Every structure is written in structure tokens, then in C-alpha cells.
Amino acid sequence: MGCQYFSPCEHGSGSFTIQIPKITFGRDCLQEAGARAVSHGMSRVALFTDPFLKDGAYVETVTGSLKAAGIDVAIFSEIRIEADDASVERGAAFIADGEFDGVVSVGGGSVIDTAKAAMLYALYPVGDFLDYFAAPIGAGKPMPGPLLPHLACPTTSGTGSECTSISVIRITELDTKFVIASPVMLANEALIDPACCDSLPGNIVASTGFDLLSHAIECYTAKAYTQWTKIEDPTKRPLIQGANPWSDLAATKALEIAGEYLVRGVNDASDHEARDQLMWGASLAGMAFGNSGTHLPHAMSYGVTHLMRDITTSDYPVPSPFIPHGISVIVSAPAIFRYAAEGAPERHLEAATSLKADMKGAGLDDAGEVVAGRIIDLMKQTRMPNGLTDLGFSADDVKSLAASSARQARAIKNTPRETNLQDIENIYNAALSYY
């Protein structure tokens, strides 16, 4: 099936490019931070983290390792969970004033994404913050050059940001997240220590775990790289390039991990095997979508977090309104895959198999339903919201949600079938509840 999916298309790309950082995975590997930083020539480091981790054990371990290696460390922690442009601007000013020769990030996706973007704006300031963002909100200005050496240390098992060349930032004026992307934003190296997830509450493991699941299935079912218009200058080819054979490998394994370990990892904090596997799955999914891109579940999640009202989420010490990224992604996913499967039914069946869905008697016409059913089953077992109504939305919100999400142009185009505004409205209506 794989080779057929990547059949050449007229005027389409004939090649794909893969780029990932050097990766170290294993319990207690955060203690390697000093040696790793020295290998990149770092002598004065800006350590990015968030206010909740600043005084905790993981930052202490990394800071101690850096100092033991003779590296001067300054900590920046003024980062909003679900990072925004104000966090980036504060981080950029910190870097610009600090005479640093390297950055270390310790935290979840918000921390790592802020570190990436802060380096960009510190080193290459622009007149308008949106200049580096793609249309329709920005000017699509190319990033002028390399960033500082970056050692990324994730503390959650979801975003995979340590393995991607993108940063997801909430633009305050528009009250919505948008993606900024370039190969120069890829971290040089990642230290992935699954012990960081031992103490996470189950609801956080569920939210981040569904993010990893959705990353994996979205990039596996994305439009093939051969269907994207060929870019003549290979140095300008984005890593967000559509499904490709390499990303398939990482995505398939990540789906298998989610199918086997997500429920276990959420429901039993002492199940170190499950939580270790989820940490590895998150990085695999990051490697996969970092070289292919996501599609509708992520595009439509931004409408949810744009228009959320008086709501908080248990285990997240963040004031209202707040819906964690993984939850905003997964609530619409069953309805989305019922819709998208028509564009690539074989891929959806293969994804369902990797997720350990019940495939008895399933044919191509059942692909969307099989995927949706398996995701709904996992949502039930991990006590996720039953669709948009559990997040405070109703049918009256559908048109506004669709109009907001329609601005996520590249992600929508990465969907395996053509999708218009009416299609998005129909999907949101179908995602109001599932059972």
C-alpha cells in the first residue's frame, strides 16, 4: 500500500527530506546535560522552563549537570502554559540581553516552543511579530539564518516538540494559536528522560497521550508528499511536506504504543513500562509529524481554544478559560476521521490496525468508523470529554468554530481529501457528542 500511496503526481514533489535532532533516551539521562552542552560549545546557557518546574527536581538536575561542566546558567521561566507571543517576546529580550551561546529547554511543548521562537526573534528581530508566520495571518518571511545551539529536555509525553522544526504560539491579538516553522528551529539535541512522567496526574498523561496519538495518525493519513507542488529550490523545502515513507515508520510504531499503553499509563502512575513507552511514543510521533505535518484535528483544535469560555481542566493549575491542547485535539478527532477516511481508506484501516482496533470484518468502506470507534473507546477508558458539548460548546457555536479554524490553511490542505468551510462545519456538528 505504501508505494502506491506515494505514486508520482504531475507537478508534484519527487523527493522528501528528513531531519531529526540527535536523541538520547532513557531514565536519568537528564544528568548528561552538561556533557551534551559542552559538546555544542556552550559556556553560557539560557535555561528555559515554566513557573511550575522552575524550583523542581528536573530543573535542579539539569542545572547541576550544566554547572558541574563549568557552564554558566541563567534561568528564564516567564512562560505561559499554551505559549503566547508575550512569552516569546519576554524570552527574546532575555536572550538578547544575556550574551548566551546556547539554550537548554526543560519542560513541555510550551517551554520548548517558546525557546525556539525566542531565539528566532532575539537573533533576527522583525518589525511585526507576525512577519515569520505564513499567510493568511503573516507575511511568510523566511528565517534568515541558524539559531543558537539548543538542547531540548521534554517533561511530558505528548508534544514531541523536541523533535520538530515548528513552534505553536498563541497570538494574543487574534486569540488563536498559529504555527511558525522552519528547519532552523529544530533542536540540535534532545534528552528524553521518561522518569519525568512518573509523577504526572492521569489527566495530564491522557491529554498529552492523545496528542501523541493524533500526531501519529494525522501524519500517517496526511496527503502524500508527492501531491504537494514541487519546490524547485531544495533548500527551501519545508519539513512539513506531507506523508512520506520515513514518517510512516515512526507514526506506525507510535500508534502501536498508544493502542497498547495509553490506558495503562493514564490509569496507573506506578506502571513505569507504560509511561516510559508513552514518552518514547511521543518522541516518535514528533519525529513523524515534524517531517510530514498534521491536518484537520490540529487545525480544528485551534478553533476550540480560540472560542473556549468559562472552563478549566482538572490537574492543570491554569486559570479559566483553559482547555489543554491534547483534549482540544481529540474531541473532534472521531468525527474528523469518519470524514477524512474517504480520501485514503487504506491508510485509515492500517492506522486502525496499529491502534489495535477490532478489525473483524472491516473493509474499506468501514475505515472511518473503525478508526473513530477505537478513538472513542480510548476516550471513554481515560475519561476524556464526550465531544464538544462537554467543553461548553453547542450547535450555536459551530459556524464560529469553523470560521476560526479555516485560517489554518496549510494543515487543512494536508488532509487527504479536499475540505471546505461547509465540510468543517459539518464535522464540528458531528463532534458535539459521540455517545
Secondary structure, DSSP 4 states (H G I P E B T S, - for coil): -HHHHT---TTB-S-------EEEESTTGGGGHHHHHHHTT-SEEEEE--TTTTTSHHHHHHHHHHHHTT-EEEEE----SS-BHHHHHHHHHHHHHHT-SEEEEEESHHHHHHHHHHHHHHHS--SSGGGGSPTTTS--PPP-S----EEEEE-SSS--GGG-SEEEEEETTTTEEEEEE-GGGS-SEEEE-GGGGTT--HHHHHHHHHHHHHHHHHHHHSPBGGGSBPPSSGGG--S---B-HHHHHHHHHHHHHHHHHHHHHHH-TT-HHHHHHHHHHHHHHHHHHTTT---HHHHHHHHHHHH--S---TT---PSS---HHHHHHTTHHHHHHHHGGG-HHHHHHHHHHTT---TT--GGGHHHHHHHHHHHHHHHTT--SSGGGGT--GGGHHHHHHHHTT-HHHHHTSSS---HHHHHHHHHHTS---
